Amino acid sequence: MRKLKTIRGMPDIFGRALQKISFVEEVCRKTFHEYNFQEFRTPLLEDKDIFTRSVGETSDIVQKQMYEFQDKKGATLCLRPEGTVGLARALLTNGLDDSEIKKLFYIGPMFRYERPQKGRKRQFNQAGVELIAAESYHADLEVIQIGVKILKDLNVKFKLEINYVGDVQTLSAYREYLRDFLKKNKTKIAEEFYQRLQRNPLRGLDSKDDNIKAIFSKTKKLSDFLDSNQEEKFKSVINGLEALGIGYTINQDLVRGLDYYTGTVFEFITDKLGTQNALIGGGRYDTLLMDLGGKKLPAVGFALGVDRLAELVNPSHNDKFLFIGSLNSESKVYGQKIGSILREIRPDVVIENYLGEANVSKQLKKASSLGFKFVMIIGQEEIKSKRFKVKDLNNSNADFLIEENNLAGIFND
C-alpha cells in the first residue's frame, strides 16, 4: 500500500501553527468589522475565463500557476488563485453592481501551483477587503488605514510602499514603450527572459535577476507617462497619508502583478521573510467589473497573506485559564461538573478537563506546557470538603482555596 502523504505545498495545519493563523484571522476579522466591512463568501471553484479576462492572459497566474481542469460537461474550471476577481464576479451574478458603496471582506484559502518556499505555499490563506463604488481617494486612504491597523495590532513592523499606475491607456502606452526598449536591448537578455518580458514587460520592474534589474534601471518611469489629472489624484492620496500620519515610500517600480490594477497601488513589506517580503498588496481596479462584462464601477482593495503574517506573530495563551485535573474516575466526573459551572460563568475563557491518566506532577507539567494560568486537581478529599486548591502556575505564592458555593470567586483578580 502506498504511504499516505500530503500534497506538496499543501500542509496540514494544527497546533501552534494553527493558533497563529487563527490569531491573524481574528485580528483581521475584528478590524474589518470596526470599519463596517461585511463578509462575503465565494466558491473555491470558478470558471477559468474570469481570471484570463481580468488578471491577464500573460500573467504568471494564468500562464503557470492555476489549478485547472475540465468538469464532466467540458467546462474549464479552476481553484481560485486570488479573492478579488471571484468577488467581482459575484457582484455581477447577484445583481449587486449598482452605484451604492459597498464595503466587503473575505477570508479563506487560495491555490497557486508554484514552487513551495518560506512564505509561499500552493494552498494559502488570504484575507482581503474590497471597497466598491467609491471613486474618491478617501477610499484608497481607508483601505490603507485598515492595513496599517491590522499590522500594528499584530505588532508586525512594516514599510508602506506606494505608486500610481494611471489608467488602462497609460499602462498600454508604457507597455509598448518597454517592449520597444527591450527590442533595442535584446542581445543583452537571455531568450527565455526576453520572450517572457515581451508578453508582460511590467514584470521586469520587480525582477530579482541582476541583469534585468540593471537593464530596467535605464528605462523611463511610469510616472513619466501620467497626465496632470493623474498626477493630481496621486498627490491627493499622498497628502492624505501625511494628514493621517501614515509613513510611506514612493516606489516607482511598483506595479503589482495583476493586469486589473489602475490608479493607486501599494504594498506593505517586511524585511523578516527574505524575498517573499510582501505582507499586504492592493490598489485600485476601476475597470475590473467592466472587464468581466459589467459596467465600469470604481473599486479599491487589498489582499493579505495570512500564512506569511502568521510566521511573524507570537500570540499569547491569555485565554487559557484553568486546567482541571483528577485522581480517579469519580473525580473526573466531578471535575467535569465543576468545569461546566465555570464555563457558564465565564464562557470567554478556556477551561480544560484533563481526561488522561497521570500523577499530579505530570498533570501540572501538562497544564504548564499547554499554557494554562491556573490548575485545580480534584480527588476524594476535594469532593468531600467541596473545597479546591487553585495553583497559580505563574506565581507559586499566589495559590488560593475556593469553595464550590463560590466558584465565581476564581475569576476575581
C-alpha positions in Angstrom: 0.0 0.0 0.0 1.3 3.4 -0.9 2.3 5.6 2.0 -0.1 8.4 2.7 1.2 11.9 2.5 0.0 15.5 1.9 0.1 17.1 -1.5 3.3 19.2 -1.9 2.8 22.8 -0.8 -0.5 22.0 0.9 0.5 21.1 4.5 -1.8 20.0 7.3 -2.2 22.9 9.8 -2.6 22.2 13.6 -1.2 23.0 17.0 0.8 26.2 17.4 0.9 26.9 13.6 -2.9 26.9 13.5 -3.1 29.0 16.6 -1.0 31.7 14.9 -3.1 31.6 11.7 -6.3 31.8 13.7 -4.9 34.7 15.6 -4.1 36.6 12.4 -7.6 35.9 11.0 -9.3 37.0 14.3 -7.4 40.3 14.2 -8.3 40.8 10.5 -12.0 40.0 11.1 -12.1 42.3 14.2 -10.6 45.2 12.2 -12.8 44.7 9.2 -15.9 44.9 11.4 -14.5 48.0 13.1 -14.6 49.7 9.7 -18.1 48.2 9.0 -17.0 45.9 6.2 -19.3 42.9 5.7 -18.2 39.3 5.0 -18.7 37.9 1.5 -18.1 34.2 0.7 -17.4 32.9 -2.9 -16.9 29.3 -4.1 -13.4 27.7 -4.2 -14.1 26.8 -7.9 -14.6 29.4 -10.6 -14.7 29.5 -14.4 -11.1 29.9 -15.6 -12.2 32.5 -18.1 -12.9 35.2 -15.4 -9.2 35.1 -14.5 -8.0 35.1 -18.1 -10.1 38.2 -18.8 -9.1 40.1 -15.6 -5.8 39.0 -14.1 -4.2 38.9 -17.6 -3.6 36.1 -20.1 0.1 36.7 -19.9 0.3 36.8 -16.1 2.2 34.1 -14.2 -1.1 33.2 -12.5 -2.9 32.3 -15.8 0.2 31.0 -17.6 1.7 28.7 -15.0 0.0 28.8 -11.6 -3.6 27.9 -11.8 -5.0 24.5 -10.8 -7.4 24.0 -13.8 -9.4 21.1 -15.0 -12.5 20.2 -17.1 -15.7 19.2 -15.5 -18.0 16.4 -16.8 -19.6 18.8 -19.3 -16.3 20.1 -20.6 -16.2 23.5 -18.9 -12.8 24.6 -17.8 -12.8 25.4 -14.1 -10.1 26.3 -11.7 -9.4 26.6 -8.0 -9.4 30.3 -7.2 -5.9 31.7 -7.2 -7.0 35.0 -5.5 -10.0 36.6 -4.0 -10.8 39.9 -5.8 -11.9 38.5 -9.2 -14.3 36.0 -7.7 -15.9 38.6 -5.6 -16.2 40.9 -8.6 -17.9 38.1 -10.5 -20.2 37.5 -7.6 -21.3 41.2 -7.6 -22.3 40.8 -11.3 -24.1 37.5 -11.0 -26.0 38.6 -7.9 -27.1 42.0 -9.3 -25.0 43.9 -6.8 -23.1 46.0 -9.3 -25.1 49.2 -8.6 -23.7 52.6 -7.6 -24.2 52.1 -3.9 -21.0 52.0 -1.9 -20.3 48.5 -0.6 -17.6 47.5 2.0 -16.9 43.8 1.7 -14.2 41.4 3.1 -13.3 37.8 2.6 -11.1 35.2 4.5 -10.3 31.8 3.0 -7.9 29.5 1.1 -6.5 30.2 -2.3 -4.5 28.0 -4.7 -1.5 28.5 -6.9 0.8 25.9 -8.5 4.2 27.4 -7.7 7.4 26.4 -6.0 6.8 26.0 -2.3 9.2 28.0 -0.1 9.1 30.1 3.1 6.2 32.4 2.9 4.7 30.8 -0.2 2.6 27.6 -0.4 0.4 26.1 -3.1 -2.6 26.3 -0.8 -2.5 29.5 1.3 -4.9 31.6 3.3 -5.8 35.1 2.3 -7.8 37.9 3.8 -8.9 40.9 1.8 -11.1 44.0 1.7 -12.9 45.4 -1.3 -14.4 48.9 -1.3 -16.8 49.1 -4.2 -18.3 52.1 -6.0 -16.2 54.7 -4.1 -14.3 56.8 -6.6 -12.8 59.3 -4.2 -9.2 59.0 -3.0 -10.6 58.8 0.6 -11.5 55.2 -0.2 -7.8 54.5 -1.0 -6.9 56.0 2.3 -9.4 54.0 4.3 -8.2 50.7 2.8 -4.6 51.6 3.6 -5.7 52.6 7.2 -7.2 49.1 7.6 -3.9 47.5 6.6 -1.9 49.8 9.0 -4.2 48.9 11.9 -4.0 45.2 11.3 -0.2 45.2 11.2 0.0 47.4 14.3 -2.4 45.2 16.2 -0.3 42.2 15.3 2.8 44.0 16.4 4.4 43.5 13.0 6.9 46.1 11.8 6.3 47.2 8.2 7.1 49.7 5.5 4.4 51.0 3.2 5.4 51.4 -0.5 3.1 53.2 -2.9 2.8 54.2 -6.6 0.4 55.4 -9.2 0.0 53.4 -12.4 -2.5 55.6 -14.3 -5.4 54.2 -16.3 -5.7 51.5 -19.0 -4.4 53.8 -21.7 -1.4 54.9 -19.6 -0.4 51.3 -18.9 -0.8 50.3 -22.5 1.4 53.2 -23.6 4.0 52.3 -21.0 4.0 48.6 -22.0 4.6 49.5 -25.7 7.5 51.8 -24.6 9.0 48.9 -22.6 8.6 46.4 -25.5 10.4 48.8 -27.8 13.1 49.4 -25.2 13.6 45.6 -24.8 13.9 45.1 -28.6 16.8 47.6 -28.6 18.4 45.6 -25.7 17.6 42.1 -26.9 21.2 41.0 -27.2 21.7 41.6 -23.5 18.8 39.4 -22.4 18.5 35.6 -22.3 15.9 34.4 -24.9 13.7 32.9 -22.2 13.6 36.1 -20.2 13.1 38.2 -23.4 10.1 36.2 -24.6 8.5 36.4 -21.1 9.1 40.1 -20.9 7.7 40.8 -24.3 4.5 39.1 -23.2 4.4 41.1 -19.9 7.1 43.8 -19.8 5.9 45.2 -16.5 7.3 42.2 -14.8 10.8 43.5 -15.5 10.3 46.3 -13.0 10.3 44.0 -10.0 12.6 41.3 -11.4 15.0 39.7 -8.9 17.5 39.0 -11.8 20.5 41.4 -11.5 20.9 41.7 -15.3 17.2 42.5 -15.8 17.3 45.0 -13.0 20.3 46.7 -14.5 18.6 47.0 -17.9 15.3 48.3 -16.5 17.1 50.8 -14.4 17.7 52.8 -17.6 14.1 52.9 -18.7 11.7 55.8 -18.2 9.5 55.5 -15.2 5.7 55.0 -15.4 5.3 58.4 -13.7 6.7 60.0 -16.9 3.5 58.7 -18.7 1.0 60.2 -16.3 -1.1 63.2 -17.3 -1.7 66.2 -15.0 -5.0 64.9 -13.8 -3.5 61.5 -12.7 -0.6 63.3 -11.0 -3.1 65.4 -9.1 -5.0 62.3 -7.9 -1.8 60.7 -6.7 -0.9 63.9 -4.9 -4.2 63.8 -3.1 -3.5 60.3 -1.8 0.0 61.3 -0.7 -1.3 64.4 1.1 -4.0 62.2 2.7 -1.4 59.8 4.1 0.6 62.6 5.5 -2.5 64.1 7.1 -3.2 60.7 8.7 0.3 60.4 10.0 1.0 57.2 7.9 4.6 56.9 6.7 5.2 55.8 3.1 7.9 55.4 0.4 7.1 56.1 -3.3 8.4 53.1 -5.2 8.2 54.0 -8.9 8.8 50.4 -9.9 5.8 49.1 -8.0 3.1 48.0 -10.4 1.7 44.8 -8.8 1.5 41.6 -10.8 -2.2 41.7 -11.9 -3.5 43.4 -15.0 -6.6 44.8 -13.4 -4.9 47.4 -11.3 -5.4 51.1 -12.2 -4.5 54.2 -10.2 -3.1 53.8 -6.7 -1.1 50.6 -6.0 0.6 49.8 -2.7 2.4 47.1 -0.7 3.1 46.7 3.0 6.5 44.9 3.1 8.8 43.5 5.8 12.5 42.6 6.0 11.8 39.5 8.0 10.8 37.0 5.3 13.5 37.2 2.7 12.4 37.6 -0.9 8.8 36.9 -0.1 8.6 40.3 1.7 5.0 41.5 0.7 2.6 41.2 3.6 -0.3 43.1 2.1 -0.8 44.2 -1.6 -3.5 46.1 -3.2 -4.8 49.1 -5.1 -7.5 50.4 -7.4 -9.2 48.3 -10.0 -11.7 50.7 -11.6 -12.3 48.7 -14.8 -12.4 45.1 -13.4 -16.2 44.7 -13.3 -16.3 46.1 -16.9 -13.7 43.6 -18.0 -16.0 40.9 -16.7 -18.9 42.1 -18.7 -20.5 44.6 -16.2 -20.4 48.4 -16.1 -17.5 50.5 -15.1 -17.5 50.7 -11.3 -14.7 52.2 -9.2 -13.2 50.0 -6.6 -10.2 49.6 -4.3 -9.0 46.8 -2.0 -6.1 44.7 -0.8 -5.2 41.1 -0.2 -3.3 40.0 2.9 -1.1 36.9 3.3 -2.4 35.2 6.4 0.3 32.5 6.4 3.1 35.0 5.9 1.9 37.1 8.8 1.4 34.0 11.0 5.2 33.5 10.7 5.8 36.9 12.3 3.3 36.8 15.2 3.6 35.2 18.7 0.1 35.1 20.2 -0.1 34.5 24.0 -2.1 31.9 25.8 -4.1 34.6 27.7 -7.4 32.8 27.2 -6.2 29.5 28.7 -7.5 30.0 32.2 -8.0 26.8 34.2 -6.8 23.2 33.8 -8.9 20.7 35.9 -7.0 17.6 36.8 -8.3 14.5 38.6 -7.0 11.5 40.6 -9.6 8.9 39.7 -12.7 8.2 37.6 -15.1 9.6 40.2 -13.2 12.9 40.5 -13.1 13.2 36.7 -16.9 13.3 36.6 -16.9 15.7 39.5 -14.3 17.9 37.7 -16.5 17.9 34.6 -19.4 19.2 36.7 -17.2 22.0 38.1 -15.9 22.8 34.6 -19.5 23.2 33.2 -20.4 25.6 36.1 -17.3 27.7 35.4 -17.9 27.8 31.7 -21.5 29.1 32.3 -20.0 31.9 34.5 -17.2 32.8 32.0 -17.8 31.5 28.5 -14.9 33.7 27.2 -12.1 31.7 28.8 -10.7 28.3 28.1 -11.2 25.6 30.7 -9.9 22.1 30.1 -10.9 18.9 31.9 -7.9 16.5 31.7 -9.1 13.1 30.6 -5.8 11.2 30.7 -4.3 9.0 33.4 -1.3 10.6 35.1 0.0 11.5 38.5 -0.2 15.0 39.9 3.3 16.0 38.8 2.7 15.1 35.2 -0.7 16.8 35.2 1.0 20.0 36.4 3.6 19.7 33.7 0.9 19.1 31.1 -1.0 22.2 32.2 2.1 24.3 32.0 3.1 23.1 28.6 -0.4 23.9 27.3 -0.1 27.5 28.6 -2.8 27.4 31.3 -2.7 30.0 34.1 -4.3 28.0 36.9 -4.6 24.3 37.8 -7.1 22.6 40.1 -6.5 19.0 41.0 -9.6 17.1 42.3 -9.5 14.0 44.4 -11.7 12.3 47.1 -10.8 14.9 49.7 -11.9 17.8 47.5 -15.1 16.1 46.6 -15.9 15.5 50.3 -14.9 19.0 51.5 -16.2 20.8 48.4 -13.1 23.0 48.7 -10.4 23.1 46.0 -6.8 24.4 45.9 -6.1 26.5 42.9 -2.5 26.6 41.9 -1.1 29.7 40.0 1.4 28.4 37.5 3.0 31.8 37.1 3.3 32.6 40.9 3.6 29.8 43.5 2.9 32.4 46.2 -0.5 33.2 44.8 -2.1 29.8 45.3 -5.6 30.0 46.9 -8.6 28.0 48.1 -12.1 28.2 46.5 -15.3 26.6 47.7 -17.9 25.1 45.5 -20.6 27.5 46.6 -18.4 30.4 45.5 -16.8 29.2 42.2 -17.2 32.6 40.6 -14.5 33.8 43.1 -11.9 32.1 41.0 -12.3 34.8 38.4 -11.6 37.6 40.9 -8.3 39.5 40.5 
